[in-house]
């Protein structure tokens, strides 16, 4: 599976779970076909290394960086730093290569953060 396929599988599953809202974050920039490059986004509030998926599980923030097993070594220092910042502020973060890992991750969040649903 490609990273995009894994990401789509994870996002589809997450958004069918009660108490979860999750979405894709695109910080790569906009592709400029004339120049053949991605134009950098100059907004100072975009964090380099932001995880691919951001979400809430029963009010608890989480982030997921998606990689294929063959690209697992390509997690950047910025991506690791972003996940560590999230964890340091009470959220949860992980690097995932499969839906099964995310299912276990969400289960662990639910154990720690009971439902706050109205």
C-alpha positions in Angstrom: 0.0 0.0 0.0 1.1 3.6 -0.6 1.2 6.2 2.1 -1.8 7.9 0.6 -3.8 4.6 0.6 -2.8 3.9 4.3 -3.8 7.5 5.2 -7.2 7.2 3.5 -7.8 3.9 5.2 -7.0 5.4 8.6 -9.0 8.6 8.0 -12.0 6.6 6.8 -11.9 4.3 9.9 -11.3 7.2 12.3 -14.3 9.2 11.0 -16.7 6.3 11.5 -15.7 6.0 15.2 -18.0 7.6 17.8 -16.4 10.5 19.6 -13.7 11.0 17.0 -13.1 13.8 14.5 -10.0 13.6 12.3 -8.7 15.3 9.2 -5.8 15.5 6.9 -3.3 18.3 7.2 -1.5 19.5 4.1 1.6 21.6 4.9 3.6 20.7 1.8 2.6 23.7 -0.2 1.0 24.2 -3.6 2.5 22.5 -6.6 3.6 24.9 -9.3 3.5 22.9 -12.6 5.2 25.7 -14.5 8.3 25.6 -12.3 7.9 21.9 -11.4 8.2 22.5 -7.6 6.1 22.9 -4.5 5.9 26.5 -3.5 6.7 27.0 0.1 4.0 28.3 2.4 5.3 31.5 4.1 2.7 31.6 6.9 4.6 31.7 10.2 1.9 29.8 12.0 2.4 26.6 9.9 4.5 24.3 11.9 7.2 22.4 10.0 6.7 18.7 10.7 3.0 18.8 11.4 1.6 15.3 11.4 -0.5 14.1 8.4 -3.6 13.5 10.5 -4.9 15.6 13.4 -7.9 14.8 15.5 -9.9 14.6 18.7 -10.9 11.5 20.5 -13.5 12.3 23.2 -12.0 15.7 23.5 -8.3 14.6 23.6 -6.0 15.8 20.9 -4.0 13.4 18.8 -1.8 13.4 15.8 -0.6 10.6 13.5 2.3 10.7 11.0 1.7 8.1 8.3 4.6 6.2 6.7 4.9 3.0 4.7 7.0 0.3 6.4 9.7 1.0 3.7 9.7 4.7 4.5 9.6 4.4 8.3 13.2 5.6 8.5 12.3 8.8 6.7 10.5 10.4 9.6 12.1 13.8 9.9 13.4 15.5 13.0 10.7 18.1 12.6 8.0 15.4 12.5 9.4 13.8 15.7 9.6 17.2 17.3 6.0 18.0 16.5 4.8 14.6 18.0 6.9 15.2 21.1 5.4 18.7 21.5 1.9 17.3 21.3 2.7 14.7 23.9 4.4 17.3 26.1 1.2 19.3 26.1 -1.1 16.4 27.1 -2.0 15.1 23.7 -1.1 11.8 22.0 1.0 11.2 18.9 2.4 8.4 16.9 3.9 7.3 13.6 1.7 4.7 12.0 2.3 2.2 9.1 -1.1 0.5 9.4 -4.7 0.8 10.4 -4.2 -1.9 13.0 -1.6 0.3 14.8 -4.1 3.2 14.8 -6.9 1.0 16.2 -4.7 0.1 19.2 -3.6 3.7 19.6 -7.2 4.9 19.7 -8.1 2.1 22.1 -5.3 3.4 24.5 -6.6 7.0 24.3 -10.1 5.8 25.1 -8.8 4.0 28.2 -7.2 7.2 29.5 -9.7 9.7 28.3 -13.3 8.5 29.0 -16.0 9.9 26.8 -17.0 13.5 27.2 -19.9 13.2 24.7 -23.0 15.1 25.6 
